[in-house]
């Protein structure tokens, strides 16, 4: 009788370059399972993506003679019971770095051991095991640059693992119906922009990568900060859900012969920033809630629900901020430069806790990643590792003029300002009344007035940061 294994899929929703699946297939027949565990607490946009990704993966499995088994509930109960029911000798899974999933893994391992079933975890989502990168004094890195050097020196992507042509499965394993999970929005259907923007699944990830390598890698360092252009890879949701392996992306990018090395090098550094965020979460399990710098616990944040709602809805009266927040709502994604601008505006000009912004992004992003989301918000707030100093406060007008000079981005997502000339687009409150009138703009009516005077907001933020001491820097 052929040996049997259970492949427990989490953030590795792919067949190619999947070491857990490859190890299981080496042993014999397999069952692939995904568990919708309520402990995950995904946001609405992420659940939309998950539905589409699982549907695509299910079709890919069926084409190879196997079934993707879906179960909803407690992984600690489901995985050992399913493994025992199919006679599996081993459960294979990708290694987790999220705190909740690490605890689940410990509990599952104990339950499997009690049944005499092995549990093998494979490096799947990251470049390294998060505990592996250490300083020369065997410490933990707190600054990105030396961490990135260590990664460049140590990382060697694994050889490509082809997707299996056939998956010897096990018949008659019960599965939930994906539609019964109700992951897609019901009325009102807010996902139209997501459908227009994304193709979740392994094929979509491969297509996105190929397009970027062909059209974006060479000039990545120059174009990645321009939200009005398609200058970034937009691979983040595919990497988050593991529809493509980090090894595959690195191999493919590194193999491209470019005219300019800076584009490729900058892109690889961005992949390492993702790794750094996971590393920080591994060593700081409360990264999404607790500031890494203790003094920020005393920060005099404002309780300003009206300002928070204006920011969430993209009606702050600051065009580049509103464009970013509307892009987020419409597409489930936001350009990285604009993520920094919108986050800085919330925590510094509006003095609203970074955790409120982190929670909103978590609910709205299709690439909502526990590590990257929390680490990035702490960086902007000034309380994280290698963080921006407290006195670095993005001026959204200057940022808009520098990175969206022709206004393409703002005009796309804030169409009520589309007819304004470039010189007035990023600060319409300073435009002459005649200019506003000719563009069909009435401040306070067709477009809101700013919720805060930028100079006053900056001064208030600086005063607040000074109350928690010089160590905030």
LUMMAR-878311 format. One record per atom (N, C-alpha, C): residue in three letters; x, y, z. Coordinates in steps of 0.2 Angstrom, whole numbers, plus 5000, padded with zeros to 4 digits. Example, Ala and Ser with C-alpha at 12.3 -4.5 7.8 and 13.67 -1.06 7.14 Angstrom:
BEGIN
ALA506649725039 ALA506249785039 ALA506649845039 SER506449895035 SER506849955036 SER506450005039 
***
This chain:
BEGIN
UNK500449945000 UNK500050005000 UNK500450065000 UNK500350114996 UNK500650174995 UNK500650215002 UNK501150245004 UNK501150285010 UNK500750345009 UNK500450375014 UNK499950435013 UNK500250495018 UNK500150555015 UNK500350615019 UNK499750665018 UNK499750705023 UNK499250765023 UNK499650825021 UNK499450865016 UNK499850935015 UNK499350985018 UNK499551015023 UNK499151075026 UNK499351135023 UNK498951165019 UNK499151225015 UNK498851285020 UNK499251335020 UNK499151405023 UNK499251465019 UNK499851485019 UNK500051545015 UNK500551515010 UNK500351455007 UNK500751425001 UNK500251394996 UNK499851444994 UNK499251414989 UNK499551404982 UNK499951364981 UNK500251344975 UNK500451274974 UNK500551254968 UNK500851184967 UNK501551184965 UNK501851234961 UNK502551244959 UNK502951274965 UNK503551254966 UNK503951274971 UNK503651274978 UNK503351214979 UNK503051204985 UNK503351144989 UNK503851164993 UNK504251104996 UNK503851055001 UNK503351085004 UNK502851035008 UNK502550985003 UNK502251004998 UNK501950964993 UNK502450914990 UNK503050944988 UNK503550904985 UNK503750844990 UNK503850864996 UNK504050805001 UNK503550755002 UNK502950775002 UNK502350735002 UNK502350684996 UNK502350714990 UNK502350674984 UNK502950624984 UNK503450634987 UNK504050594987 UNK503850524991 UNK503450534996 UNK503250485000 UNK502650444997 UNK502250474993 UNK501650434991 UNK501050474989 UNK500450444991 UNK499850484990 UNK499750544995 UNK499350594993 UNK499250644997 UNK498550674997 UNK498350705002 UNK497750745003 UNK497950815004 UNK497750865000 UNK497950935001 UNK497250965005 UNK497451005010 UNK496851035014 UNK497051105016 UNK496551145016 UNK496551215018 UNK496051215024 UNK496251245030 UNK495751255035 UNK495651325036 UNK494951345036 UNK494751415037 UNK494651425045 UNK495251445048 UNK495251445055 UNK495051515058 UNK494551515062 UNK494251585064 UNK494851625068 UNK495351585071 UNK495851625074 UNK496251675070 UNK496151665063 UNK496551705058 UNK496351775058 UNK495651785059 UNK495351855059 UNK495551895053 UNK495451865047 UNK495651905041 UNK495151955039 UNK495352015036 UNK494852065034 UNK494452045028 UNK494052095026 UNK493552075021 UNK493852075014 UNK494352115012 UNK494752115006 UNK495152045006 UNK495452025011 UNK495851965011 UNK495451905010 UNK494851905013 UNK494351855012 UNK494151845005 UNK494051905002 UNK493851904994 UNK494451864991 UNK495051884992 UNK495551854988 UNK495651784990 UNK495551764996 UNK495651694998 UNK495151654994 UNK494551674993 UNK494051634989 UNK494251624982 UNK494451674979 UNK494651674972 UNK495351624972 UNK495751634976 UNK496351594976 UNK496251524977 UNK495851504982 UNK495651434983 UNK495251404977 UNK494851444974 UNK494451424968 UNK494951404963 UNK495451444962 UNK495951434956 UNK496351374958 UNK496551364965 UNK496951314967 UNK496551244966 UNK495951244968 UNK495551184967 UNK495551164960 UNK495451214955 UNK495451194948 UNK496151164946 UNK496651194949 UNK497351164947 UNK497451094950 UNK497151084956 UNK497251014959 UNK496750964955 UNK496150984953 UNK495750934949 UNK496050924943 UNK496350964939 UNK496750954933 UNK497250904934 UNK497450884940 UNK498050834941 UNK497750774945 UNK497050774945 UNK496750714948 UNK496650714955 UNK496750774958 UNK496650774966 UNK496150824967 UNK495950824974 UNK495450864976 UNK495750904982 UNK495550974982 UNK495751014987 UNK495251014992 UNK495450984998 UNK494950975004 UNK494951045008 UNK494251065009 UNK494151125013 UNK493851105019 UNK494051135025 UNK493751125031 UNK493751195035 UNK493251205039 UNK493151265043 UNK493151245050 UNK493551275054 UNK493551265061 UNK494251275064 UNK494251235070 UNK494851235074 UNK495451195071 UNK495951225068 UNK496451175065 UNK496751125070 UNK496751145077 UNK497051095081 UNK496651035082 UNK495951035081 UNK495550985081 UNK495550945074 UNK495550985068 UNK495350965062 UNK495950925059 UNK496550955059 UNK497150925056 UNK497350855059 UNK497450845065 UNK497550775068 UNK497050725066 UNK496350745067 UNK495850705065 UNK495850685058 UNK495950735053 UNK495950715046 UNK496550675044 UNK497150685047 UNK497750645046 UNK497650575048 UNK497350565054 UNK497250495056 UNK496650465052 UNK496150495050 UNK495650465046 UNK495850445039 UNK496350475036 UNK496650455030 UNK497250405030 UNK497450395036 UNK498050345038 UNK498650385036 UNK498750445037 UNK499350485035 UNK499850465040 UNK500450455038 UNK501050445042 UNK501350515044 UNK501250565040 UNK501550635041 UNK501150685038 UNK501150745042 UNK500850805040 UNK501350855038 UNK501350875032 UNK501850925029 UNK501450995029 UNK501851045031 UNK501551115030 UNK502151165030 UNK502051225027 UNK502551275027 UNK502651305034 UNK503251325036 UNK503351355042 UNK502951425043 UNK502751435049 UNK502351495050 UNK502751545054 UNK502651615053 UNK502951665057 UNK502451705061 UNK501851705059 UNK501351735063 UNK501251705070 UNK501151755075 UNK501151725082 UNK500551675083 UNK499951695080 UNK499351645082 UNK499451575078 UNK499751575072 UNK499851515069 UNK500451475072 UNK500951505075 UNK501551475078 UNK501251435084 UNK500751465088 UNK500451435093 UNK500051375091 UNK499651385085 UNK499251325082 UNK499751275081 UNK500251285078 UNK500751235076 UNK501051195082 UNK501151225087 UNK501351195093 UNK500851145095 UNK500251165095 UNK499651125098 UNK499551065093 UNK499551085087 UNK499451025082 UNK500050975082 UNK500650995083 UNK501250955084 UNK501150905089 UNK500850935095 UNK500750895101 UNK500250845100 UNK499650865096 UNK499150815095 UNK499350765090 UNK499750785085 UNK499950735080 UNK500450685084 UNK500850705088 UNK501350665091 UNK500950605095 UNK500450635099 UNK500050585103 UNK499750535099 UNK499650545092 UNK499350495088 UNK499850455084 UNK500450475085 UNK501050435082 UNK501150465074 UNK500950525073 UNK500950555066 UNK501450605066 UNK501950605061 UNK502450655061 UNK502150725058 UNK502550775060 UNK502350845058 UNK503050875055 UNK503050885049 UNK503650915046 UNK503450985043 UNK503851035045 UNK503751105042 UNK504351125038 UNK504151155032 UNK504651175027 UNK504651245026 UNK505251275024 UNK505351345023 UNK504951355016 UNK504451395017 UNK503951405011 UNK503851485009 UNK503651515015 UNK503451585013 UNK504051635014 UNK504551625017 UNK505151665018 UNK505751645015 UNK506251685015 UNK506951675013 UNK507351625018 UNK507151635024 UNK507551605029 UNK507051585035 UNK507251535039 UNK506851535046 UNK507051595049 UNK506451625052 UNK506551695055 UNK507051695061 UNK507151645064 UNK507651645069 UNK508351635067 UNK508451625061 UNK509151605058 UNK509651665058 UNK509351725056 UNK509851775054 UNK510051815061 UNK510651815063 UNK510851835069 UNK511451885068 UNK511551935072 UNK512151975072 UNK512751935073 UNK513351965072 UNK513951935073 UNK514051915080 UNK513751955085 UNK513751945092 UNK513151895094 UNK512851865089 UNK512251815091 UNK511651855093 UNK511551915091 UNK511051955093 UNK510551965088 UNK509952005089 UNK509452015085 UNK509552085081 UNK509452085075 UNK509552145071 UNK508952195073 UNK509052255074 UNK508552305075 UNK508552355069 UNK509052355064 UNK509052405059 UNK509152365052 UNK508752395048 UNK508652355041 UNK509352345037 UNK509752395037 UNK510252395032 UNK510752335034 UNK510952335040 UNK511452275041 UNK511052205041 UNK510452205042 UNK510052145041 UNK510052125034 UNK509952175029 UNK509852165022 UNK510552135020 UNK511152165022 UNK511752145020 UNK511852065022 UNK511652055028 UNK511651985030 UNK511251935025 UNK510651955023 UNK510251915019 UNK510551915012 UNK510851965009 UNK511151965003 UNK511751915003 UNK512151915008 UNK512651865009 UNK512451795010 UNK511951785013 UNK511751715015 UNK511251675011 UNK510851715007 UNK510251685004 UNK510451654997 UNK510251594996 UNK510351554990 UNK509651524989 UNK509351554984 UNK508651524983 UNK508651444981 UNK508251414983 UNK508251334981 UNK508051324974 UNK508351274971 UNK508151254964 UNK507451254963 UNK507251264957 UNK506551264955 UNK506251194956 UNK505651194959 UNK505251134960 UNK504651134955 UNK504651094950 UNK504051104945 UNK503451084948 UNK502851114946 UNK502251084948 UNK502151014946 UNK501850974950 UNK501750904948 UNK501250894942 UNK501350854938 UNK500950834932 UNK500350794934 UNK500450754940 UNK499850714942 UNK499950714950 UNK499450714954 UNK499450714961 UNK499050654963 UNK499350594965 UNK499050534967 UNK498650554974 UNK497950564973 UNK497550584979 UNK497250524982 UNK496850534987 UNK496450484991 UNK495750504990 UNK495350454988 UNK494650464986 UNK494250474993 UNK493650494992 UNK493150504997 UNK493350535003 UNK493650595003 UNK493850635008 UNK493350695008 UNK492950695013 UNK492450745014 UNK492750815014 UNK492350865010 UNK492650935010 UNK492050985010 UNK492151035013 UNK491651095013 UNK491551115006 UNK491051145004 UNK490951184998 UNK491251254999 UNK491651284994 UNK491951344995 UNK491351404996 UNK490851394992 UNK490351444992 UNK489951444999 UNK489951395002 UNK489651395009 UNK490051435014 UNK490651455013 UNK491051495017 UNK490851565017 UNK490551585011 UNK490251655011 UNK490851705012 UNK491351695008 UNK491951745009 UNK491851805004 UNK491451794999 UNK491351854995 UNK490851904998 UNK490851964996 UNK490352014999 UNK489652004996 UNK489152005000 UNK488452004998 UNK488252084997 UNK487652094996 UNK487452164994 UNK487552205000 UNK487852264999 UNK488152284993 UNK488752254991 UNK488852244984 UNK489452214982 UNK489952264981 UNK490452274985 UNK491052324985 UNK491652294982 UNK491652234979 UNK492252204976 UNK492352214969 UNK491952264965 UNK492052274958 UNK492752294956 UNK493052344960 UNK493652364959 UNK494252314960 UNK494152264965 UNK494552214966 UNK494552164960 UNK493952154957 UNK493952104952 UNK494252134945 UNK494252204945 UNK494552234939 UNK495252234939 UNK495552234945 UNK496252244946 UNK496652184947 UNK496352124950 UNK496752064952 UNK496552004948 UNK496951954948 UNK496851884946 UNK497151844951 UNK496851834956 UNK497151784962 UNK497251714959 UNK497751684962 UNK497951614960 UNK498651614957 UNK498851554956 UNK499551544954 UNK499651564947 UNK499251564943 UNK499251584936 UNK499351664936 UNK498951694940 UNK498951764940 UNK499551794943 UNK499851754948 UNK500551774950 UNK501051774945 UNK501051714942 UNK501551704936 UNK501551764931 UNK500951774929 UNK500751824924 UNK501051894927 UNK500851914933 UNK501051974936 UNK501851984936 UNK502151924938 UNK502951924938 UNK503251934931 UNK502951904926 UNK503251904920 UNK503151974917 UNK502552004918 UNK502452074916 UNK502952124919 UNK503052114926 UNK503552164929 UNK504252154927 UNK504452084926 UNK505152074924 UNK505252104917 UNK504752104913 UNK504852124906 UNK504752204905 UNK504352234909 UNK504252304909 UNK504452354914 UNK504552324920 UNK504652364926 UNK505252354930 UNK505652304929 UNK506252284933 UNK506752334932 UNK506952354926 UNK507552394924 UNK507452464927 UNK506852494927 UNK506852554930 UNK506452564937 UNK506452504940 UNK506152504946 UNK506352554951 UNK506952564952 UNK507252614957 UNK506952684955 UNK506852704949 UNK506652764947 UNK505952774947 UNK505552724946 UNK504852724945 UNK504452704951 UNK504752674955 UNK504352644961 UNK503952694965 UNK504252754965 UNK503952804970 UNK503452844966 UNK503252834960 UNK502752874956 UNK502152834956 UNK501652854960 UNK500952814960 UNK500552824954 UNK500752874950 UNK500352884943 UNK500552834938 UNK501152804939 UNK501352754934 UNK501352684937 UNK501352634932 UNK501452564935 UNK502152544935 UNK502452564941 UNK503152564942 UNK503352514947 UNK502852474951 UNK502952424956 UNK502752364953 UNK502952304957 UNK502852244954 UNK502052224956 UNK501752244961 UNK501152224963 UNK501052154965 UNK501652124967 UNK501652054968 UNK501452044976 UNK501352094980 UNK501352084987 UNK500752034989 UNK500152044986 UNK499651994988 UNK499751924986 UNK500051914980 UNK500251844978 UNK500851814982 UNK501251854984 UNK501751834989 UNK501451814996 UNK501051864998 UNK500751855005 UNK500351785005 UNK499951765000 UNK499551705000 UNK499951644997 UNK500651664996 UNK501051604993 UNK500851574987 UNK500551614982 UNK500351594976 UNK500951584971 UNK501551624974 UNK502151614970 UNK502651614976 UNK503251574975 UNK503751574981 UNK504151634980 UNK504451654986 UNK504951704986 UNK505551684982 UNK505751614983 UNK506351594979 UNK506251604972 UNK505651584969 UNK505451594962 UNK505551664960 UNK505251714964 UNK505351784962 UNK506051804962 UNK506451784967 UNK507151804967 UNK507551774962 UNK507451714960 UNK507751674955 UNK507651714948 UNK507051724947 UNK506851754941 UNK507051824940 UNK507051864945 UNK507251934945 UNK508051934944 UNK508351894948 UNK509151894948 UNK509351874941 UNK508951834937 UNK509251804931 UNK509151854925 UNK508751904926 UNK508651954921 UNK509251994920 UNK509452004914 UNK510052044912 UNK509752114911 UNK509852164915 UNK509652234914 UNK510152284912 UNK509852334909 UNK510352384907 UNK510652424913 UNK510252424918 UNK510452464924 UNK510352424930 UNK510952404934 UNK510852364940 UNK510452394945 UNK510452454946 UNK510052484952 UNK509352464952 UNK509052454946 UNK508352434947 UNK508252364950 UNK508652314948 UNK508652244950 UNK508852244958 UNK509352284959 UNK509552284966 UNK509052314971 UNK508752364969 UNK508252394973 UNK507652354974 UNK507452314969 UNK506852264970 UNK507052214975 UNK507652184974 UNK507852134979 UNK507852154986 UNK508052214987 UNK508052244993 UNK507352254996 UNK506852264992 UNK506152264994 UNK505952204996 UNK506152144993 UNK506052084995 UNK506252065002 UNK506852095003 UNK507152085010 UNK506852125015 UNK506552185013 UNK506152225018 UNK505552185021 UNK505252145016 UNK504752095018 UNK504952045023 UNK505552025022 UNK505851975026 UNK506052005033 UNK506252065033 UNK506452105039 UNK505752115043 UNK505252125040 UNK504552135044 UNK504352065047 UNK504452015044 UNK504351945047 UNK504751935053 UNK505451955052 UNK505951945057 UNK505751985063 UNK505552045062 UNK505352085068 UNK504752055072 UNK504252025068 UNK503651995071 UNK503851935075 UNK504251895072 UNK504551835075 UNK504851855082 UNK505151905083 UNK505451925089 UNK505051975093 UNK504551995090 UNK504052045094 UNK503352025093 UNK503051975096 UNK502451945094 UNK501851995095 UNK501952045099 UNK501352095099 UNK501552155095 UNK501852145089 UNK502052205085 UNK501452245082 UNK500852215082 UNK500252245079 UNK499952285084 UNK500152285091 UNK499752315096 UNK500252365100 UNK500852335102 UNK501252375107 UNK501852405103 UNK501952465104 UNK502552505101 UNK503252465104 UNK503652465099 UNK504352435101 UNK504752475105 UNK504652545104 UNK504952595109 UNK504452605115 UNK504652585121 UNK504152595126 UNK503852655128 UNK504252715127 UNK504052775128 UNK503452795124 UNK503352765119 UNK502752785115 UNK502052765118 UNK502152725123 UNK501552705127 UNK501152765130 UNK501652815131 UNK501352875134 UNK501152935129 UNK501152915123 UNK501052965118 UNK500352995119 UNK500253055119 UNK499553085120 UNK499153085113 UNK498953025111 UNK498553025105 UNK497853055106 UNK497553075100 UNK496853105100 UNK496353055099 UNK495853055103 UNK495253015101 UNK494753065096 UNK494853045090 UNK494553095085 UNK494153055080 UNK493553025082 UNK493252975077 UNK493053005070 UNK492853075070 UNK492653105064 UNK493253115059 UNK493853135062 UNK494453135058 UNK494653065055 UNK494553015060 UNK494752945057 UNK494252925052 UNK493652945052 UNK493152925047 UNK493352965040 UNK493453025041 UNK493653065035 UNK494253035032 UNK494753015036 UNK495352975033 UNK495152915029 UNK494752875033 UNK494552805030 UNK494252815024 UNK493852865023 UNK493352875017 UNK493752915011 UNK494352945013 UNK494652985008 UNK494353045007 UNK494153075012 UNK493753145012 UNK494153195017 UNK494753195017 UNK495153235022 UNK495253305019 UNK495153315012 UNK495253375009 UNK496053385007 UNK496453335008 UNK497153335006 UNK497153285000 UNK497253304994 UNK497153264988 UNK497553204988 UNK498153204989 UNK498553144988 UNK498353094994 UNK498153115000 UNK497953075005 UNK497253035003 UNK496853075000 UNK496153054998 UNK496253004992 UNK496653024988 UNK496752974982 UNK497052904985 UNK497452904989 UNK497752844992 UNK497152804995 UNK496852835000 UNK496252805003 UNK495752774999 UNK495552814994 UNK495052784989 UNK495352724984 UNK496052734983 UNK496352674979 UNK496252614984 UNK496452624990 UNK496352564995 UNK495652534995 UNK495152574995 UNK494452554996 UNK494252514989 UNK494452544984 UNK494252524977 UNK494652464975 UNK495252454976 UNK495652404973 UNK495952354979 UNK495852374985 UNK496152324990 UNK496952334991 UNK497152384988 UNK497952394988 UNK498052464987 UNK498652484990 UNK498852554989 UNK499652564987 UNK499752604983 UNK500452614981 UNK500952624987 UNK501552604988 UNK501852604994 UNK502052674996 UNK502252714991 UNK502452784993 UNK501852814996 UNK501252804994 UNK500652834996 UNK500452805003 UNK500652745004 UNK500452715011 UNK500852755016 UNK501452775014 UNK501852815019 UNK501552885020 UNK501352915015 UNK501052975015 UNK500352975019 UNK499952925018 UNK499352925021 UNK499452905029 UNK499852865030 UNK500052845037 UNK500352895041 UNK500752935038 UNK501052995041 UNK500553045043 UNK500053055038 UNK499553105039 UNK499153085045 UNK498953025046 UNK498552995051 UNK498853005058 UNK499452985059 UNK499752975065 UNK500053045067 UNK500253085062 UNK500653145064 UNK500153205063 UNK499953225057 UNK499453285057 UNK498853275061 UNK498553215061 UNK497953205064 UNK498053175071 UNK498653155073 UNK498853125080 UNK498353075082 UNK498153025077 UNK497752975079 UNK498152905079 UNK498052865084 UNK498552805085 UNK498652765079 UNK499252745078 UNK499452705073 UNK499052645072 UNK498852615078 UNK498452555078 UNK497852555075 UNK497552615075 UNK496852625071 UNK497052625064 UNK497552655061 UNK497752645054 UNK497952575052 UNK498252545057 UNK498452475055 UNK497852425055 UNK497352435059 UNK496752395059 UNK496352405052 UNK496352475050 UNK495952485044 UNK496352455038 UNK496952465038 UNK497352435032 UNK497252355032 UNK497252325038 UNK497152255039 UNK496452235036 UNK495952275037 UNK495252255034 UNK495252265027 UNK495652315024 UNK495552335017 UNK496052305012 UNK496552285014 UNK497152265010 UNK497052195008 UNK497152175001 UNK497152104999 UNK497852075001 UNK498352115002 UNK498952095004 UNK499052105012 UNK498552105016 UNK498552115023 UNK499052065026 UNK499652085028 UNK500152035031 UNK500252055038 UNK500252015043 UNK500252035050 UNK500952065051 UNK501452045048 UNK502152075049 UNK502252135045 UNK502152135039 UNK502252195035 UNK501852255037 UNK501252245038 UNK500752295040 UNK500952325047 UNK501052285052 UNK501252315058 UNK501952345058 UNK502452315055 UNK503052345055 UNK503152415051 UNK502752415046 UNK502752475042 UNK502352535046 UNK501852515049 UNK501452575053 UNK501952595059 UNK502252545062 UNK502752565068 UNK503252615065 UNK503552595059 UNK504052635056 UNK503852705055 UNK503252715052 UNK503052785051 UNK502852815057 UNK502552785062 UNK502452815068 UNK503052835072 UNK503652805071 UNK504252825074 UNK504352775080 UNK503952725081 UNK504052685087 UNK504352615086 UNK504452605079 UNK504652535077 UNK505452525076 UNK505652475074 UNK506352465072 UNK506552505066 UNK507152535067 UNK507452575062 UNK506952625059 UNK506552655064 UNK505952695062 UNK506152765060 UNK505752795056 UNK505852865055 UNK505852905061 UNK506252955062 UNK506252995068 UNK505653035069 UNK505453055075 UNK504853085076 UNK504753155072 UNK505253185071 UNK505253255068 UNK505153245060 UNK505153185057 UNK505053175050 UNK504353165049 UNK504053225047 UNK503353225045 UNK503253245038 UNK502953195034 UNK502853205027 UNK502353265026 UNK502553315022 UNK502153365020 UNK501753335014 UNK501053325014 UNK500753285009 UNK500753325002 UNK500753395003 UNK500753434997 UNK501353424993 UNK501953434997 UNK502553424994 UNK502653354991 UNK502453304995 UNK502453234992 UNK502053224986 UNK501553254985 UNK501153254979 UNK501453284974 UNK501653344975 UNK502053384969 UNK502653344967 UNK503053314971 UNK503653274969 UNK503453214966 UNK503053174968 UNK502953104966 UNK502353094961 UNK501853144961 UNK501353144956 UNK501353214953 UNK501853234950 UNK501953294947 UNK501453314942 UNK501253264938 UNK500653284933 UNK499953264935 UNK499953244941 UNK499253234944 UNK498853174942 UNK499253134938 UNK498853074935 UNK498553034941 UNK498853024946 UNK498652984952 UNK498053014955 UNK498153074957 UNK497553114960 UNK496953114956 UNK497053134949 UNK496553134945 UNK496153074944 UNK496453014944 UNK496152954943 UNK495752934949 UNK495952954955 UNK495552924961 UNK495152984965 UNK495253044963 UNK494853104965 UNK494653144959 UNK494153114955 UNK494053144949 UNK493653214950 UNK493453224955 UNK493053294956 UNK493653354956 UNK494253334956 UNK494753384955 UNK495153374949 UNK494853334944 UNK495253324938 UNK495353384934 UNK494953434934 UNK495053484929 UNK495453544932 UNK495653534938 UNK496153584941 UNK496853584937 UNK497153634936 UNK497853634933 UNK498353604938 UNK498853584936 UNK499353544940 UNK499553594946 UNK499653654945 UNK499953694950 UNK499453704956 UNK498753684955 UNK498253694960 UNK498053624963 UNK498253574960 UNK497953504961 UNK498053484968 UNK498653494970 UNK498853464977 UNK498753504983 UNK498553564982 UNK498353614987 UNK497753654985 UNK497153634983 UNK496653674980 UNK496453724985 UNK496553724991 UNK496353774996 UNK496753844995 UNK497353834991 UNK497753894990 UNK497553924983 UNK497153894979 UNK497053914972 UNK496553974972 UNK496654014967 UNK496154074967 UNK495454044965 UNK494954084968 UNK494254064967 UNK494154054959 UNK494454094955 UNK494254094948 UNK494554024945 UNK495054004948 UNK495353934945 UNK494953884948 UNK494653884954 UNK494253834956 UNK493553834953 UNK493353894951 UNK492653894948 UNK492753864941 UNK493253884937 UNK493353854930 UNK493453784930 UNK493653754936 UNK493753684936 UNK493153644939 UNK492653684941 UNK492053654944 UNK492153634951 UNK492553664954 UNK492753644961 UNK492453694966 UNK492053674971 UNK491853714976 UNK492053684983 UNK492553714986 UNK492753684992 UNK492253684998 UNK492153635001 UNK491653625006 UNK490953595003 UNK490953594996 UNK490353564993 UNK490553504988 UNK490953524983 UNK491053464978 UNK491753434981 UNK492153464985 UNK492753434988 UNK492853464995 UNK492953425000 UNK493053455007 UNK493553495008 UNK493553545012 UNK494053585015 UNK494553535019 UNK495153555020 UNK495553515024 UNK495353505031 UNK495353445034 UNK495153435041 UNK495653465046 UNK496253485043 UNK496753515048 UNK497253555044 UNK497353615046 UNK497953655043 UNK498553615044 UNK498953605038 UNK499553565038 UNK500053595043 UNK500153655043 UNK500653685048 UNK500453675055 UNK499853685056 UNK499653675063 UNK499653605066 UNK499453565061 UNK499553495063 UNK500253465064 UNK500653495060 UNK501353475061 UNK501653505068 UNK501453565069 UNK501753595076 UNK501353555082 UNK500753535081 UNK500453495086 UNK500753425087 UNK500953395082 UNK501253335082 UNK501953335085 UNK502353385083 UNK503053395086 UNK502953405094 UNK502453445096 UNK502353465103 UNK502253395107 UNK501753355104 UNK501553295107 UNK502153245107 UNK502553235102 UNK503153195102 UNK503653215108 UNK503753285109 UNK504253305114 UNK504053285121 UNK503353275122 UNK503153255129 UNK503353185131 UNK503553145126 UNK503753075128 UNK504553075128 UNK504853125127 UNK505553125128 UNK506053125122 UNK506653145123 UNK507053145117 UNK507253075114 UNK507053025118 UNK507252955116 UNK506752935110 UNK506252975109 UNK505752965103 UNK506152965097 UNK506653005096 UNK507053015090 UNK507452945089 
***
